[in-house]
Amino acid sequence: MTFSYILRMLLEERGLTQKQLAKDLHIAVSTLGGYVQGTSEPDFDTLRRIAEYFEVSADYLLDFRTGKANSHMEDDLLRVFRSLTRTQQELYLEQGKVFLRLAAKNADKAEAQE
């Protein structure tokens, strides 16, 4: 994934406009527009500020694998999980466990039919 795609995804997730993010980061709207369109990239300081703003790492923004996660989806999962309240995290985990049980049940049914 590209930096511009990841930035657009974060903007959508938060329900932010480019104008609001540019204002919050103290950069020109046209500069941010270049980042979102993929026609330009931020300098190191701006990249750091974007990472801090969205509470993600610069590695996440650059889609750089450090070996700690197997995919961007795993990075996303951890980022989402950390942004939830404790109660929401517990519910999220329980829902994940339900999916695992359903998958196991479906696998058992498929084996029985063979």
Secondary structure, 3 states (H helix, E strand, C coil): CCHHHHHHHHHHHHCCCHHHHHHHHCCCHHHHHHHHHCCCCCCHHHHHHHHHHHCCCHHHHCCCCCCCCCCHHHHHHHHHHHHCCHHHHHHHHHHHHHHHHHHHHHHHHHHHHC
